[in-house]
Amino acid sequence: MKVLVTGGAGYIGSHTCKYLAHQGHEVVVYDNLSTGHRELIRWALFEHGDIRDLARLRAVIREHQPDGIIHFASSIAVGESVQDPGKYYENNVLGSLRIMQALQEEGVRPLVVSGTAAVYGLPESVPITENVSLSPINPYGRTKLVMEWMLQDFATAHALPWFSLRYFNAAGADPDGETGEWHDPETHLIPNVLRAICGEIPALRLFGDDYDTPDGTCIRDYIHVHDLASAHSLALEHLLAGKPATAMNLGTGNGISVKEILDTAQAVTGKKVPYTIEGRRAGDPARLVADATQARQILNWTPQYTGITDIIETAWRWHQKTKRKHCT
């Protein structure tokens, strides 16, 4: 198949492009490079453009005639969304709307979108199923929920086939070391642990060690980016086969605490992680762990990287290979 990937110059997008290309598919990346990196577009044709630009989107779709679209282009930092909600509603809501409008006007085809566990807010129960209430507690989560509502409405009005994959904590890097996590600023835990190990930051800031968990730190479900990529490919194939749309979780079902991440990183690298303990961040639940039964049953999806050691090993190889070569 031929796939248009928005945000294909980013972290998860670039991994998905590589996965699709290695499956024999033709890939076209649509990205404005505001946060993505031209160097990561290695497995696709490149079209420069902003998802909010309806005319440009329509022109690219008309030229390439993709069989489906996978949509990653969005703003993703929870803290920034609180400080600048307008940016998030413009990028995540308006940008997604423009993609749906472009598909409506240029010919409806399947759309798989990057969802998030942030739509659940403070969950009623753990592990989290798709049936719990949707109560996001920050603008980032709310914009992703609005996106899902729009998908449902476009499906009703225009028969748009869609899939929203609500993933938990994306982590790790390409096992071959060809692409990885590259954010500026970096907000994710594992790369910041590695940055602290390498002295790129003075210390990791650990937010809260008094949660109701075995070691007092937050527990999260870390899913390897390669497994996310495979799920997006399967979801698109599902829609192209004419099967029904839905939103579903992606996760391993394994809860790992922040201190377990630190311990594993120290074991993998052989280096100590300097860290400081600070107060809890507002709205951080003690536990966020996925029930991904639907993904396994509906998509026949099985994550390959279920151990945190494997995930951190791939992240460490990428960290060493890039501009941090002094850290060995």
C-alpha positions in Angstrom: 0.0 0.0 0.0 0.9 3.7 -0.3 0.8 5.6 3.0 0.9 9.3 3.8 2.4 9.8 7.2 1.9 13.2 8.8 4.6 14.0 11.4 6.9 11.4 9.8 10.0 13.3 10.8 9.3 12.9 14.5 10.0 10.2 17.0 7.1 7.7 16.5 6.5 8.8 12.9 10.0 8.0 11.7 10.0 4.6 13.3 6.6 3.9 11.7 8.0 5.0 8.3 10.9 2.6 8.6 8.5 -0.2 9.7 6.2 0.4 6.7 9.0 0.6 4.2 10.5 -2.7 5.5 7.0 -4.2 5.0 7.2 -3.3 1.4 4.9 -0.3 1.5 5.5 3.1 -0.3 5.7 6.0 2.2 5.2 9.7 1.8 6.0 12.0 4.8 4.1 15.3 5.3 5.8 17.4 7.9 6.6 21.1 8.5 9.8 20.2 10.5 8.8 22.5 13.3 9.7 19.8 15.8 10.7 16.9 13.5 14.1 16.4 11.8 14.8 16.2 8.1 17.6 13.6 8.9 15.0 11.1 10.1 13.2 11.0 6.8 15.1 8.1 5.4 12.5 5.7 4.3 10.0 7.9 2.4 9.4 10.7 -0.1 9.2 14.1 1.6 6.5 16.7 1.2 7.0 19.9 3.3 3.7 21.2 4.6 1.7 22.2 7.6 -1.4 20.1 8.6 -3.3 23.3 9.1 -2.9 24.2 5.4 -5.9 22.7 3.7 -4.9 23.6 0.2 -1.4 22.1 0.6 -2.9 18.9 2.2 -5.4 18.5 -0.7 -2.6 19.0 -3.3 -0.4 16.4 -1.7 -3.2 13.9 -1.4 -4.3 14.6 -5.0 -0.7 14.1 -6.3 0.2 10.9 -4.4 -3.2 9.2 -4.0 -2.3 7.3 -0.8 -4.3 4.3 0.2 -4.5 5.6 3.7 -3.1 8.2 6.1 -1.4 7.8 9.5 -1.5 11.0 11.5 1.2 11.8 14.1 1.6 15.5 13.6 0.7 17.1 16.9 1.9 19.0 20.0 2.6 16.5 22.8 4.0 18.2 26.0 1.4 18.1 28.8 3.1 21.0 30.8 3.3 23.2 27.7 -0.4 22.5 26.9 -1.3 24.0 30.3 0.8 27.1 29.7 -0.2 27.6 26.0 -3.5 25.8 25.4 -4.1 27.8 22.2 -1.2 26.2 20.5 -2.6 22.8 21.3 -6.1 23.5 20.1 -4.7 24.9 16.9 -2.2 22.1 16.1 -4.1 19.1 17.5 -7.7 20.1 16.9 -7.6 22.4 13.9 -4.8 20.4 12.2 -6.7 17.2 12.6 -9.9 18.9 11.3 -8.0 20.0 8.2 -6.8 16.4 7.5 -10.4 15.2 7.8 -11.6 17.9 5.5 -8.9 17.2 2.9 -10.0 13.5 2.9 -13.6 14.5 2.6 -12.8 16.7 -0.4 -10.2 14.6 -2.2 -11.8 11.2 -1.6 -12.3 9.4 1.7 -9.7 6.9 2.6 -8.7 5.3 6.0 -7.2 7.5 8.7 -5.2 6.1 11.7 -4.5 8.7 14.3 -2.1 9.0 17.2 -4.2 8.9 20.3 -3.2 9.0 24.0 -4.0 7.5 27.4 -4.3 11.1 28.6 -7.9 11.0 27.5 -8.6 8.9 30.7 -7.3 11.6 33.1 -7.3 10.1 36.6 -8.6 6.6 35.9 -11.3 4.9 37.9 -9.4 1.6 37.9 -6.1 0.0 36.8 -5.4 -1.6 34.4 -7.3 0.8 32.2 -9.8 -0.6 29.7 -11.4 1.4 26.9 -14.7 1.3 28.8 -13.6 3.6 31.6 -14.9 7.2 31.6 -13.0 9.8 29.4 -12.1 12.7 31.7 -8.8 14.3 30.5 -7.3 16.7 33.1 -5.1 18.9 30.8 -5.4 20.6 27.4 -3.3 18.0 25.7 -5.6 15.2 26.7 -8.7 17.3 25.9 -7.5 18.1 22.4 -6.9 14.4 21.7 -10.4 13.6 22.9 -11.9 16.3 20.7 -10.0 14.8 17.8 -11.7 11.4 18.5 -15.1 13.1 18.6 -14.4 14.7 15.2 -13.5 11.3 13.8 -16.8 9.9 15.0 -18.7 12.8 13.4 -16.9 12.5 10.1 -17.5 8.8 10.1 -21.2 9.4 10.5 -21.4 12.2 7.9 -18.8 11.1 5.3 -18.2 7.4 6.0 -14.6 8.1 7.1 -12.9 4.9 8.3 -10.8 5.7 11.3 -8.7 4.2 14.1 -7.4 6.0 17.2 -4.6 4.2 19.0 -4.4 5.4 22.7 -0.9 4.6 23.7 0.7 4.9 27.1 4.4 5.7 27.5 6.3 5.5 24.2 9.9 4.5 24.9 13.0 3.0 23.4 14.6 3.5 20.0 15.1 1.6 16.7 17.0 -1.6 17.5 19.3 -0.9 14.5 20.1 2.6 15.9 18.9 4.4 12.8 16.3 6.6 14.5 15.3 7.4 18.1 14.0 9.9 20.5 15.0 13.5 19.6 12.9 16.2 21.3 13.8 19.7 22.2 13.1 20.3 25.0 13.1 16.7 26.2 10.3 15.8 28.5 10.3 12.0 28.5 11.7 10.1 31.5 14.1 7.5 29.9 16.0 10.0 27.7 16.3 12.4 30.6 17.7 9.5 32.8 20.3 8.9 30.1 21.0 12.7 29.8 21.6 12.7 33.6 23.9 9.7 33.4 25.9 11.5 30.7 26.1 14.8 32.6 24.0 16.7 30.0 21.8 17.8 32.8 22.9 18.2 36.4 20.4 15.6 37.7 17.1 13.9 37.0 14.2 15.6 38.6 12.1 12.9 40.3 8.6 14.3 41.0 7.3 12.6 44.2 8.4 9.6 46.1 5.4 9.3 48.4 2.8 7.7 46.2 0.8 4.6 47.2 3.1 2.3 45.3 5.7 -0.3 46.5 8.6 2.2 46.2 6.7 5.4 46.4 7.2 6.5 42.8 4.8 6.6 39.9 4.1 3.5 37.9 3.7 3.7 34.2 3.3 1.3 31.2 6.3 1.7 28.8 5.7 0.5 25.2 8.5 0.2 22.7 8.3 2.5 19.7 8.8 -0.4 17.3 5.7 -2.1 18.8 3.7 1.2 18.3 4.8 1.3 14.7 3.6 -2.3 14.0 0.2 -1.5 15.6 -0.3 1.5 13.3 0.4 -0.7 10.2 -2.0 -3.3 11.5 -4.7 -0.7 12.2 -4.4 0.7 8.6 -4.6 -2.8 7.2 -7.7 -3.4 9.4 -9.5 -0.4 7.9 -8.4 -1.2 4.3 -10.0 -4.6 4.8 -13.3 -2.8 5.5 -13.4 -3.7 9.2 -15.1 -1.3 11.7 -13.4 1.7 13.3 -12.7 2.1 17.0 -10.3 3.6 19.6 -8.1 1.2 21.6 -5.3 1.1 24.0 -1.7 0.1 23.3 0.5 -1.0 26.1 2.3 -4.0 27.5 0.2 -4.3 30.7 3.4 -4.2 32.8 3.7 -1.4 35.3 7.2 -0.1 35.9 8.0 2.5 38.6 10.3 5.5 38.1 12.8 4.0 40.6 12.8 0.8 38.6 13.6 2.8 35.5 16.6 4.3 37.3 17.8 1.0 38.6 17.5 -0.6 35.2 19.3 2.3 33.5 22.1 1.9 36.0 22.4 -1.8 35.3 22.3 -1.3 31.5 24.9 1.6 31.4 27.0 0.7 34.4 26.7 4.3 35.6 24.9 6.0 38.4 21.9 8.2 37.8 22.1 11.5 39.7 18.7 12.7 40.8 16.8 15.0 43.1 13.5 14.4 44.7 10.9 17.2 44.3 7.2 17.5 45.1 4.5 15.8 43.1 3.3 17.3 39.9 -0.3 18.3 39.9 -2.5 15.6 38.2 0.0 12.8 38.2 -1.8 9.5 39.0 0.0 6.9 41.0 -0.6 4.2 38.4 -1.3 4.2 34.6 -1.2 0.7 33.1 -3.0 -0.4 30.0 -5.4 -3.3 29.4 -4.6 -3.9 25.7 -6.8 -6.9 25.2 -8.7 -5.3 22.4 -5.5 -4.6 20.4 -4.5 -8.2 20.8 -7.9 -9.6 19.8 -8.9 -7.2 17.0 -5.5 -6.5 15.4 -3.7 -9.7 16.4 -1.1 -7.4 17.8 1.6 -8.6 20.2 4.3 -6.4 21.5 7.8 -7.8 21.0 9.5 -5.7 23.7 7.8 -6.4 27.0 10.9 -6.0 29.3 12.1 -2.6 30.4 15.7 -3.8 30.1 15.3 -4.3 26.3 13.6 -0.9 25.9 16.4 0.9 27.8 19.1 -0.9 25.9 17.8 0.3 22.6 17.5 3.9 24.0 21.0 3.8 25.3 22.4 2.6 22.0 20.7 5.5 20.2 21.9 8.0 22.9 25.5 6.9 22.5 25.3 7.0 18.7 24.0 10.5 18.3 25.7 13.7 19.4 26.4 12.3 22.9 29.3 10.2 21.7 31.4 11.3 24.6 29.2 9.3 26.9 30.4 5.7 26.7 
